[in-house]
Amino acid sequence: MAGGHGKYSHNVWNRQDALRLQRQDAAAAKAAERERKLQETATGKAEAERLNAAYHHYHATGRPLVELKLAMSLDGKIALKTGPARWITGPEARAEGHRLRARADAVLIGGGTLRADDPLLTVRGVGGRNPIRVVLSRGLRLPLAARLFHDGAAPTWVLGGDRAARGARVRRRLRELGVPVVASPPPVRAALRVLAACGVRRLLVEGGAEVASAFLAARLVDRIHLHVAPILLGGEHPGWPGALGVKRMGSALRLDSVEVKRLGADLAIEGNLRAAR
Ligand SMILES: NC(=O)c1ccc[n+]([C@@H]2O[C@H](COP(=O)([O-])OP(=O)(O)OC[C@H]3O[C@@H](n4cnc5c(N)ncnc54)[C@H](OP(=O)(O)O)[C@@H]3O)[C@@H](O)[C@H]2O)c1
């Protein structure tokens, strides 16, 4: 005899089984709900800790927490001299890069990377919102057709430009595109002050070599994420970093609390740097 609806009641002879199944299902649903709440709490806690770290850092130093992420070959090369950096690392490392972006308030590159790669700097393939996109430039020799000036995916700011001879024209064109050019003197410390004043508490610096080196040389990087691909590119290709002002082994920039993890075929090496106050 068939009766009722759903998987429990199609056969009265199985009523006992159906009741047992119903009870099991209810217990499983409760367990899943408990698990979901626990996970929510854990995610919430991790998120709160993350926000707190940047908040406390800002209040202790007056500047954003700065993370530097770079993808490189085993021999320290970050691009091909003949073309863009895409893709040194594999999909897992790139997904991790997107996760780092998603938790940053702003992501920053130099004019060189904008000219070479025309990057979007948006969060793709993982959850999360797009950070503010910041291009650091002295000369404002920026490609006005660059995709991030046009896609409207996130606020985009140009920072620097105080030495730009042709600044007025580029500023006007960028303003027409809705991209403010925020004056900032060249030292990266000044750029951080400007970003802090604009509410940026966590900044992800994504290169290239000159910008990464400038932040490192000023001892303004708090955490490094190096994604190392098991490839060799050779000395003819651009590497990093530039001069860091290290005179003795003892004054080398040293990571602490180092974590190493596999990201597909690549390695992620992460650690904190003791930054200048
Ligand atoms: N593997 C990776 O993870 C990765 C990541 C990013 C980029 N890359 C590669 O790196 C290469 C580009 O490197 P790069 O060293 O030429 O470029 P970059 O560091 O992105 O840009 C250098 C430019 O940034 C601006 N700049 C630097 N310091 C500044 C300061 N203190 N104040 C204001 N502006 C400042 C200047 O822009 P203006 O010239 O406009 O004045 C300078 O020319 C590309 O080949 C790219 O593919 C690799």
Ligand as a Chemical Component Dictionary entry (heavy atoms), coordinates in Angstrom:
data_LIG
# 
_chem_comp.id                   LIG 
_chem_comp.type                 NON-POLYMER 
_chem_comp.pdbx_formal_charge   0 
_chem_comp.three_letter_code    LIG 
# 
loop_
_chem_comp_atom.comp_id 
_chem_comp_atom.atom_id 
_chem_comp_atom.alt_atom_id 
_chem_comp_atom.type_symbol 
_chem_comp_atom.charge 
_chem_comp_atom.model_Cartn_x 
_chem_comp_atom.model_Cartn_y 
_chem_comp_atom.model_Cartn_z 
_chem_comp_atom.pdbx_ordinal 
LIG N1  N1  N 0  55.811 37.552 -10.119 1  
LIG C1  C1  C 0  55.098 38.451 -9.486  2  
LIG O1  O1  O 0  54.522 38.190 -8.411  3  
LIG C2  C2  C 0  54.958 39.803 -10.082 4  
LIG C3  C3  C 0  54.078 40.711 -9.484  5  
LIG C4  C4  C 0  53.981 41.982 -10.052 6  
LIG C5  C5  C 0  54.740 42.313 -11.150 7  
LIG N2  N2  N 1  55.568 41.391 -11.680 8  
LIG C6  C6  C 0  56.403 41.747 -12.821 9  
LIG O2  O2  O 0  57.260 42.798 -12.430 10 
LIG C7  C7  C 0  57.577 43.562 -13.594 11 
LIG C8  C8  C 0  57.394 45.030 -13.250 12 
LIG O3  O3  O 0  58.307 45.336 -12.197 13 
LIG P1  P1  P 0  58.866 46.788 -12.031 14 
LIG O4  O4  O 0  59.877 46.768 -10.959 15 
LIG O5  O5  O -1 59.208 47.308 -13.371 16 
LIG O6  O6  O 0  57.531 47.541 -11.677 17 
LIG P2  P2  P 0  56.786 48.024 -10.380 18 
LIG O7  O7  O 0  57.549 47.851 -9.141  19 
LIG O8  O8  O 0  55.390 47.482 -10.441 20 
LIG O9  O9  O 0  56.682 49.527 -10.778 21 
LIG C9  C9  C 0  57.752 50.415 -10.726 22 
LIG C10 C10 C 0  57.147 51.766 -10.828 23 
LIG O10 O10 O 0  56.400 52.034 -9.648  24 
LIG C11 C11 C 0  56.401 53.425 -9.397  25 
LIG N3  N3  N 0  57.063 53.628 -8.121  26 
LIG C12 C12 C 0  57.985 52.848 -7.529  27 
LIG N4  N4  N 0  58.314 53.339 -6.328  28 
LIG C13 C13 C 0  57.572 54.443 -6.167  29 
LIG C14 C14 C 0  57.446 55.407 -5.137  30 
LIG N5  N5  N 0  58.164 55.288 -4.018  31 
LIG N6  N6  N 0  56.572 56.420 -5.293  32 
LIG C15 C15 C 0  55.844 56.517 -6.415  33 
LIG N7  N7  N 0  55.926 55.642 -7.439  34 
LIG C16 C16 C 0  56.774 54.627 -7.302  35 
LIG C17 C17 C 0  57.146 54.058 -10.563 36 
LIG O11 O11 O 0  56.121 54.242 -11.508 37 
LIG P3  P3  P 0  56.175 55.271 -12.719 38 
LIG O12 O12 O 0  57.234 54.740 -13.622 39 
LIG O13 O13 O 0  54.798 55.194 -13.305 40 
LIG O14 O14 O 0  56.501 56.600 -12.158 41 
LIG C18 C18 C 0  58.086 52.944 -10.973 42 
LIG O15 O15 O 0  58.555 53.064 -12.265 43 
LIG C19 C19 C 0  56.644 43.133 -14.683 44 
LIG O16 O16 O 0  57.368 42.376 -15.596 45 
LIG C20 C20 C 0  55.627 42.297 -13.986 46 
LIG O17 O17 O 0  55.175 41.255 -14.823 47 
LIG C21 C21 C 0  55.708 40.159 -11.175 48 
# 
loop_
_chem_comp_bond.comp_id 
_chem_comp_bond.atom_id_1 
_chem_comp_bond.atom_id_2 
_chem_comp_bond.value_order 
_chem_comp_bond.pdbx_ordinal 
LIG N1  C1  SING 1  
LIG C1  O1  DOUB 2  
LIG C1  C2  SING 3  
LIG C2  C3  SING 4  
LIG C2  C21 DOUB 5  
LIG C3  C4  DOUB 6  
LIG C4  C5  SING 7  
LIG C5  N2  DOUB 8  
LIG N2  C6  SING 9  
LIG N2  C21 SING 10 
LIG C6  O2  SING 11 
LIG C6  C20 SING 12 
LIG O2  C7  SING 13 
LIG C7  C8  SING 14 
LIG C7  C19 SING 15 
LIG C8  O3  SING 16 
LIG O3  P1  SING 17 
LIG P1  O4  DOUB 18 
LIG P1  O5  SING 19 
LIG P1  O6  SING 20 
LIG O6  P2  SING 21 
LIG P2  O7  DOUB 22 
LIG P2  O8  SING 23 
LIG P2  O9  SING 24 
LIG O9  C9  SING 25 
LIG C9  C10 SING 26 
LIG C10 O10 SING 27 
LIG C10 C18 SING 28 
LIG O10 C11 SING 29 
LIG C11 N3  SING 30 
LIG C11 C17 SING 31 
LIG N3  C12 SING 32 
LIG N3  C16 SING 33 
LIG C12 N4  DOUB 34 
LIG N4  C13 SING 35 
LIG C13 C14 SING 36 
LIG C13 C16 DOUB 37 
LIG C14 N5  SING 38 
LIG C14 N6  DOUB 39 
LIG N6  C15 SING 40 
LIG C15 N7  DOUB 41 
LIG N7  C16 SING 42 
LIG C17 O11 SING 43 
LIG C17 C18 SING 44 
LIG O11 P3  SING 45 
LIG P3  O12 DOUB 46 
LIG P3  O13 SING 47 
LIG P3  O14 SING 48 
LIG C18 O15 SING 49 
LIG C19 O16 SING 50 
LIG C19 C20 SING 51 
LIG C20 O17 SING 52 
# 
